[in-house]
Amino acid sequence: MRVVLQRVKSASVTIAQEVVGQIDRGFLLLVGFGPDDTDETLDYMVHKITNLRVFESEPGKMNLGLKDINGSILSVSQFTLYADVKHGNRPGFSQAAKPSLAKPLYQCFNEKLAATGIPVATGEFGADMQVALVNDGPVTILYEK
């Protein structure tokens, strides 16, 4: 599982000119799954993400988490995080989980995030989405398990 986390002032995802998910202050998560990901992988990532302290408690001190600031999460599926660009100029995606595995993992991941009490908005698995964000900092963190 790979997650690109961006601390944002706001973020939204649009499909066919309709906003389907949006948040104010919080985390935008771009989420990709590999074929070996399990429920334990999801639990690990949920714990790491929901306990991350990257919001300022005072100038220059990142000591607060999402719950401390009443933040939200926008979770967007992103199989291209598993792009293989070692050979040629066209990426290969054979390292990504097949949709039949990735879609239920994505749904379960979002349910587990929401079960922590943090508001979660999402995109739509497999859809052509436009993602807009105002990156705060910028703070961008890559998780991989």
C-alpha positions in Angstrom: 0.0 0.0 0.0 1.2 3.4 -0.9 -0.2 6.7 0.4 0.8 10.2 -0.6 -0.4 12.5 2.2 -0.6 16.2 1.7 -1.5 18.6 4.5 -4.1 20.9 3.0 -6.1 24.1 3.7 -8.8 22.7 1.4 -9.2 20.0 -1.2 -11.9 18.7 -3.5 -12.5 16.0 -6.1 -14.7 16.5 -9.1 -16.2 14.0 -11.5 -18.0 15.1 -14.6 -18.1 18.7 -13.4 -19.7 17.7 -10.1 -17.9 18.0 -6.7 -18.2 14.6 -5.1 -16.0 15.1 -2.1 -14.4 18.1 -0.4 -12.8 19.1 2.9 -11.4 22.2 4.5 -8.3 21.8 6.7 -6.9 18.3 6.9 -5.2 15.6 4.8 -5.6 14.8 1.1 -4.7 11.1 0.7 -3.8 9.6 -2.7 -4.1 5.9 -2.1 -2.8 2.9 -4.1 -2.8 -0.8 -3.3 -0.5 -3.6 -4.1 -1.5 -7.3 -4.6 -0.2 -8.3 -1.1 -2.1 -5.7 0.9 -4.2 -7.1 3.7 -6.5 -5.9 6.5 -3.4 -5.6 8.7 -1.8 -3.2 6.1 -4.9 -1.0 6.3 -4.8 -1.0 10.2 -1.2 0.0 10.1 -1.8 2.9 7.7 -4.9 4.1 9.4 -3.0 4.3 12.7 0.0 6.1 11.2 -2.1 8.6 9.3 -4.7 9.4 12.0 -1.9 9.9 14.6 0.4 12.0 12.5 1.2 15.3 14.1 2.0 17.9 11.4 -0.2 20.8 12.4 1.4 23.7 14.3 0.8 24.1 18.0 2.8 27.3 17.9 4.9 28.9 15.2 7.5 26.4 13.9 6.3 23.5 16.0 4.4 20.7 14.3 2.8 19.0 17.3 -0.9 18.7 16.6 -2.9 15.9 14.8 -6.1 15.9 12.8 -8.3 15.4 15.9 -6.6 18.3 17.7 -7.6 20.7 14.9 -10.9 19.1 14.0 -9.5 18.3 10.6 -10.9 16.0 7.8 -9.6 13.6 5.2 -10.2 13.5 1.5 -9.2 10.0 0.3 -8.7 9.5 -3.5 -7.9 6.1 -5.1 -4.7 6.4 -7.2 -3.4 3.1 -8.8 -0.8 5.1 -10.7 1.2 5.3 -7.4 2.4 1.8 -8.5 3.6 3.0 -12.0 6.8 1.2 -13.2 8.8 3.6 -15.2 12.1 1.8 -15.3 11.8 0.7 -18.9 10.6 2.8 -21.9 8.5 5.9 -21.7 5.1 4.4 -21.0 4.5 3.4 -17.4 3.5 -0.1 -16.5 1.0 -0.9 -13.8 1.5 -4.6 -13.2 2.6 -3.9 -9.6 -0.8 -2.4 -8.7 -3.5 -4.6 -7.2 -6.3 -5.6 -9.6 -9.5 -3.6 -9.2 -11.3 -6.7 -7.8 -8.9 -6.5 -4.8 -8.1 -2.8 -4.7 -11.8 -1.6 -4.6 -12.8 -3.5 -1.5 -9.5 -2.5 0.2 -10.1 1.1 -0.6 -13.7 1.0 0.8 -12.5 -0.8 3.9 -9.6 1.7 4.3 -12.1 4.6 4.2 -14.4 2.9 6.7 -11.5 2.3 9.1 -10.5 6.0 8.8 -14.1 7.1 9.5 -14.3 4.8 12.5 -11.6 6.8 14.2 -14.1 9.8 14.4 -12.4 11.8 11.7 -14.7 13.0 8.9 -13.8 11.3 5.6 -14.7 12.4 2.1 -13.8 10.3 -0.9 -13.5 10.3 -4.7 -15.0 7.4 -6.7 -12.9 4.3 -7.3 -11.9 3.9 -11.0 -13.5 7.3 -12.1 -11.8 10.0 -14.1 -11.4 12.6 -11.3 -10.1 16.1 -11.1 -8.4 16.8 -7.7 -8.0 20.4 -6.5 -6.0 21.3 -3.4 -4.4 24.1 -1.5 -1.3 22.4 0.0 -0.5 23.9 3.4 3.2 24.3 4.0 3.8 22.5 1.7 3.8 19.3 3.8 3.8 16.1 1.7 4.6 12.7 3.2 4.9 9.3 1.5 3.8 6.2 3.3 4.6 2.7 2.1 3.9 -0.7 3.6 
